[in-house]
Amino acid sequence: MKNIKFLIAKYYFFGLIFLFVFYAVIGEIPSWYTIERDWIEWITTIISIPVIGILAFKYLTKYVGKEKQKYFGISFFALFASWILILYFKALVIGIINSFEFERIRILESLAGYSIYQLWIYGIFGIIHGIIGGYFLSKELKNYEKKTAHNKELS
């Protein structure tokens, strides 16, 4: 189980590197002004990544033992779904904060706005990260399964 936690952390780190490189390629690396202006979104994203990682760890440990031949599908779904969950976690927190700020419930407006304007980019990142990261994660999960099976035979 400890190895699966390390694998998830490793592939989330690769996803963050991918995101930074993509922003650098299109010339959209955020300035300090942008970070200061949208600090709640940045902090929410930073907090949501480990939370989503824990959920992905529970998902992977649950299904890796059951579905021994479908490692790529499980890996792809875990990485893709984590991007979508990060988006909606951020939308939910921003909606709650805006509800307090504007004194009316704005959670559904926030969820709708994020779905309309940011779901496509998070979906594209999720698909790319899911395909590339899912391929390598599935190979490592197969190797991990072989090692644990081999260790069980020796004992």
Buried (B, 14 or more C-beta within 10 A) or exposed (E): EEEBBEBBBBBBEBBEEBEEEBEEEEEEEEEEEEEEEBEEBBEBBEEBBEEBBEBBBEBBEEBBEEEEEBBBBBBBBBBBBBBBBBBBBBBBBBBBBBBEEEEEEBBEBBBEBBBEEEBEEBBEBBBBBBBBBBBBBBEBBBEBBEEEEEEEEEE
